[in-house]
């Protein structure tokens, strides 16, 4: 692998002298995101190991605020389903989730304070849930994706992993200059457990009930919400959309390296090649309608509360878990925040997911800090102490 030593030294010198909100914060960068002088391989061996000419925009912004790059983090291949070598720090026989597997695991075991990931379906929220860390996917388009290898450009969203919400708030302030937002003393939360597909596992349903009880006892208002049946079409639409866009992104590479692609990604791209413009028009209309309905729900509630994954991390290293619990929120571009809630009897994390209004990212983080305080997960023994 080629490595630009001069660029690495220049970056290290900048980190030593740069002040800012994130001064001395260690950072892991998902390997679909460019770092100057370092190859972006996307966990695909057939991509040339040429050093990136410059940092991705998000990396520049974080370094300008004082963060220093500790490592590149493993991604699933091209940020799709096929796993890399990363394991779940809580139990090495369980998946860490994906596609931002290395990013979530690096924060979970204390290697770095902050990690960058990306989400096209559930690639931030699900690994955050499985690894017991905080995963934040902001509103679509709020963070720049220049210098990031795309998957589905109209959906792809950069996100972060940290150990607590306070750190996410610091990062968000550093990146956007938005000051902290003060939430009211009482939150009005709608609880969504049925998204029209396969339901969550019993352990997760029990956890949502427990969290609901805890939040009510803390003085917050929680009510169940049944989603409009229109959302049931979102799962098929989302797959058609991202497969079509992935086929466009990979057209040249796929033509040259089709046999090198993993079976799941090859199947998705071939499906995308069959999607027609008329289908995309219907998908766009459905997405807009879905956004309008969700926005209506959030006119009457501060947040939506839902599972962040179907259950705890599955006992497999050959898959990354089902992404269905985050798909709808990614499809519509609403911001989501995963919070670790508890550990199962097998000492595997369970995470819950908060959904906020589009564009109201700092409000979501402020509410998330209130919910985090009620859950008290960060007051439990840490991963390092439990292993």
C-alpha positions in Angstrom: 0.0 0.0 0.0 1.3 3.4 -1.0 1.6 6.1 1.7 2.5 9.7 1.4 4.9 10.2 4.3 5.2 14.0 3.7 1.4 14.4 3.9 1.3 12.4 7.1 4.0 14.5 8.7 2.3 17.7 7.7 -1.0 16.4 9.1 0.7 15.5 12.4 2.3 18.9 12.7 -1.0 20.6 12.1 -2.7 18.5 14.8 0.0 19.5 17.3 -0.4 23.2 16.7 -4.2 23.5 15.9 -6.5 24.7 18.6 -10.3 24.6 18.5 -13.3 22.9 20.0 -11.9 19.4 19.3 -8.3 20.0 20.4 -6.5 16.7 21.1 -9.5 14.6 20.1 -8.5 11.3 18.5 -10.4 10.5 15.3 -11.0 7.3 13.3 -12.1 7.8 9.7 -14.2 5.2 7.8 -12.3 3.9 4.8 -14.6 5.4 2.2 -13.5 8.9 3.3 -10.4 10.5 1.9 -7.3 11.3 4.0 -4.6 13.1 2.1 -1.7 10.8 1.3 -3.6 7.7 2.3 -5.4 5.3 -0.1 -9.2 5.1 0.2 -9.7 1.3 -0.4 -13.4 0.8 0.6 -12.3 -2.6 1.8 -12.0 -3.7 -1.9 -8.6 -5.1 -2.8 -9.0 -4.4 -6.5 -9.2 -0.6 -6.0 -5.7 0.9 -6.8 -3.8 1.8 -3.7 -3.2 5.4 -4.8 -3.0 8.0 -2.0 -5.9 10.5 -1.9 -4.7 13.9 -3.2 -6.4 15.8 -0.3 -8.6 15.4 2.7 -12.3 15.0 2.5 -14.2 18.2 3.4 -15.4 16.7 6.7 -11.9 15.6 7.7 -10.5 19.1 7.0 -13.3 20.6 9.2 -12.5 18.3 12.1 -8.8 18.9 11.9 -9.3 22.6 11.7 -11.0 22.3 15.1 -8.0 20.4 16.5 -8.9 16.7 16.0 -6.0 14.4 15.0 -6.4 11.3 12.8 -5.5 8.1 14.8 -6.5 5.6 12.2 -8.6 4.6 9.2 -11.5 2.4 10.3 -12.7 -0.7 8.5 -15.8 -0.5 6.4 -17.8 -3.3 4.9 -17.0 -3.6 1.2 -18.0 -0.4 -0.5 -20.2 0.3 2.6 -22.6 -2.5 1.7 -23.5 -5.7 3.6 -20.4 -7.9 3.1 -18.5 -7.8 6.4 -14.9 -6.9 7.0 -12.6 -8.4 9.7 -14.0 -6.2 12.5 -15.6 -8.0 15.5 -17.9 -6.7 18.2 -15.8 -5.6 21.2 -18.5 -6.9 23.6 -18.3 -10.4 22.3 -15.8 -11.3 19.5 -18.2 -14.0 18.1 -20.9 -11.4 17.3 -21.1 -8.9 14.5 -20.3 -5.2 15.2 -22.9 -4.3 12.5 -22.1 -2.3 9.4 -21.2 -0.7 7.3 -19.4 1.6 9.7 -18.2 -1.5 11.7 -14.6 -0.3 12.5 -15.8 3.2 13.5 -18.3 1.9 16.0 -16.0 -0.7 17.4 -13.1 1.8 17.7 -15.2 4.1 19.9 -16.7 1.2 21.9 -13.3 -0.2 23.0 -11.8 3.3 23.7 -9.3 3.4 20.8 -10.6 6.9 19.8 -12.9 9.5 21.2 -14.6 10.2 17.8 -15.2 8.2 14.7 -16.7 9.1 11.3 -19.2 6.8 9.6 -21.8 7.0 6.9 -25.3 5.8 6.5 -27.3 4.8 3.4 -29.7 2.5 5.2 -28.6 1.9 8.8 -24.8 2.0 8.8 -24.4 4.4 11.7 -27.4 3.6 13.9 -27.2 -0.2 13.7 -23.5 -0.6 14.6 -23.9 2.0 17.4 -26.7 -0.1 18.8 -24.7 -3.3 18.5 -21.5 -1.8 20.0 -23.1 0.2 22.8 -22.1 3.7 21.7 -23.8 6.9 20.6 -24.4 7.1 16.8 -25.6 10.3 15.3 -26.9 10.6 11.7 -27.8 14.2 11.0 -30.4 15.6 8.6 -29.5 14.6 5.0 -27.3 17.2 3.5 -26.1 18.9 6.7 -22.6 17.6 6.5 -20.5 17.8 3.3 -19.8 14.6 1.4 -17.0 15.9 -0.9 -14.1 13.4 -0.8 -16.4 10.5 0.3 -16.8 7.5 -2.0 -20.5 7.5 -2.7 -23.0 4.7 -2.6 -26.4 6.4 -3.2 -25.8 10.2 -3.4 -29.4 11.3 -2.7 -29.4 9.2 0.5 -25.8 9.0 1.7 -25.3 10.9 5.0 -22.2 11.2 7.1 -22.5 10.5 10.8 -20.5 10.2 14.0 -19.8 7.8 16.8 -18.9 8.9 20.4 -19.3 7.6 23.9 -21.9 10.2 25.0 -24.2 12.9 23.7 -22.2 15.7 25.1 -19.3 14.8 22.8 -21.7 14.8 19.8 -22.9 18.2 20.8 -19.4 19.5 20.9 -18.6 18.1 17.5 -21.8 19.5 16.0 -21.1 23.0 17.4 -17.5 22.7 16.0 -18.8 21.8 12.5 -21.8 24.1 12.3 -21.2 26.9 14.8 -24.7 26.3 16.1 -24.9 27.0 19.8 -26.5 24.6 22.3 -30.3 24.4 22.3 -32.2 24.3 25.5 -35.1 21.8 25.6 -38.2 22.3 27.7 -38.3 20.4 30.9 -40.8 17.9 29.5 -40.5 16.0 26.2 -43.5 14.8 24.2 -42.4 11.6 22.5 -44.2 9.3 20.1 -43.2 5.6 20.4 -43.0 3.7 17.1 -42.4 -0.1 17.2 -44.2 -1.1 14.0 -42.7 0.2 10.8 -44.9 -2.1 8.6 -42.3 -4.9 8.2 -40.9 -7.7 10.4 -41.3 -6.6 14.1 -38.3 -6.2 16.5 -37.1 -9.1 18.5 -38.7 -9.7 22.0 -35.6 -8.4 23.8 -35.9 -5.1 21.9 -39.6 -4.7 22.4 -39.1 -5.3 26.1 -36.4 -2.7 26.1 -38.6 -0.1 24.4 -41.2 -0.8 27.0 -38.7 -0.4 29.8 -37.4 2.9 28.3 -40.9 4.2 27.9 -41.6 3.5 31.6 -38.4 5.2 32.7 -39.1 8.3 30.7 -42.7 8.5 32.0 -41.3 8.2 35.5 -39.0 11.1 34.8 -41.9 13.3 33.8 -41.9 13.0 30.0 -45.0 12.3 28.0 -45.0 9.2 25.8 -47.7 7.9 23.5 -47.8 5.1 21.0 -47.9 6.0 17.3 -49.2 3.9 14.5 -47.6 4.9 11.2 -49.6 5.5 8.0 -49.7 2.5 5.8 -48.0 4.5 3.0 -44.7 3.8 4.7 -44.9 0.1 3.9 -43.7 0.9 0.4 -40.6 2.6 1.7 -38.6 -0.6 2.0 -38.9 -1.6 -1.7 -38.6 1.9 -2.9 -35.4 2.4 -0.9 -33.8 -0.7 -2.3 -34.7 0.3 -5.9 -33.4 3.8 -5.3 -30.0 2.9 -3.8 -29.5 0.0 -6.2 -30.1 2.4 -9.2 -27.7 5.0 -7.8 -25.1 2.4 -6.9 -25.2 1.0 -10.4 -24.5 4.5 -11.7 -21.6 5.1 -9.2 -20.0 1.7 -9.9 -20.6 1.6 -13.7 -16.9 1.9 -14.7 -15.5 -0.2 -11.9 -18.2 -2.9 -12.3 -17.6 -3.2 -16.0 -13.9 -3.9 -15.3 -14.1 -5.9 -12.1 -17.6 -7.6 -12.1 -16.1 -10.9 -11.0 -14.3 -9.3 -8.1 -17.4 -7.9 -6.6 -19.0 -9.8 -3.7 -22.2 -11.6 -4.4 -24.6 -9.3 -2.5 -23.2 -6.1 -4.0 -23.1 -7.6 -7.5 -26.7 -8.6 -7.1 -27.7 -5.1 -5.9 -25.9 -3.4 -8.8 -27.5 -5.8 -11.4 -30.9 -5.0 -9.9 -30.1 -1.3 -10.1 -29.3 -1.7 -13.8 -32.9 -2.8 -14.4 -34.6 0.2 -12.6 -36.2 2.5 -15.0 -36.8 6.3 -14.8 -40.5 6.0 -14.4 -39.9 4.0 -11.2 -37.6 6.7 -9.9 -40.3 9.3 -10.5 -42.7 7.3 -8.4 -40.1 6.8 -5.7 -39.5 10.6 -5.5 -43.2 11.3 -5.2 -43.5 8.6 -2.4 -40.5 10.0 -0.6 -41.9 13.5 -0.6 -45.3 12.2 0.6 -43.5 10.3 3.4 -41.5 13.3 4.5 -44.7 15.4 4.7 -46.5 12.8 6.9 -43.5 12.4 9.2 -43.2 16.2 9.5 -46.8 16.2 10.5 -46.2 13.7 13.3 -43.3 15.9 14.5 -45.5 19.0 14.6 -47.3 17.3 17.6 -44.3 15.6 19.2 -40.7 16.6 20.0 -39.3 13.2 19.0 -40.1 9.8 17.7 -38.7 6.8 19.7 -38.0 3.5 18.0 -35.7 0.5 18.1 -32.3 1.2 16.7 -31.8 -2.4 15.6 -34.0 -5.5 15.6 -32.3 -6.8 18.8 -28.7 -7.3 20.1 -25.9 -8.1 17.7 -26.4 -11.5 16.1 -23.8 -14.3 16.8 -22.3 -14.2 13.3 -19.3 -12.8 11.5 -20.7 -13.5 8.1 -23.4 -10.8 8.2 -23.9 -7.4 9.7 -27.5 -7.6 10.9 -30.8 -6.4 9.5 -31.0 -2.7 8.8 -34.8 -2.4 8.7 -35.2 -0.4 11.9 -33.4 2.7 10.5 -34.4 2.4 6.8 -37.5 4.7 7.0 -35.7 7.5 8.7 -32.8 7.4 6.2 -35.2 7.2 3.2 -36.8 10.4 4.4 -33.6 12.1 5.5 -34.7 12.8 9.1 -32.0 13.1 11.8 -31.5 10.1 14.1 -29.7 9.5 17.3 -28.9 6.1 18.7 -28.4 5.8 22.5 -27.2 2.7 24.3 -30.0 1.8 26.7 -29.0 -1.5 28.5 -27.2 -4.8 28.3 -28.8 -8.2 27.8 -28.1 -11.1 30.1 -25.5 -12.1 27.7 -23.9 -8.6 28.1 -24.7 -7.4 24.6 -25.9 -3.8 24.2 -29.4 -2.8 23.2 -29.8 0.7 21.7 -32.8 2.9 21.1 -33.3 5.4 18.4 -34.6 9.0 18.5 -35.9 10.7 15.4 -36.1 14.5 15.2 -37.4 17.1 12.8 -35.5 17.7 9.6 -33.0 20.5 10.1 -33.5 20.5 13.9 -30.3 18.5 14.6 -29.2 20.5 17.7 -32.7 20.2 19.1 -32.5 16.4 18.7 -29.1 16.3 20.4 -30.4 18.4 23.3 -33.3 16.1 23.7 -31.0 13.1 23.4 -28.9 14.4 26.3 -32.1 14.5 28.4 -33.0 10.9 27.5 -29.4 9.7 28.0 -29.5 11.0 31.5 -32.7 9.0 32.3 -31.3 5.8 30.7 -28.1 6.1 32.7 -26.2 3.7 30.5 -23.0 5.7 30.7 -23.2 5.3 34.5 -22.8 1.5 34.2 -19.4 -0.1 34.2 -17.5 0.5 30.9 -16.7 -2.0 28.3 -13.0 -2.1 29.3 -14.1 -2.8 32.9 -16.4 -5.6 31.9 -14.1 -7.6 29.7 
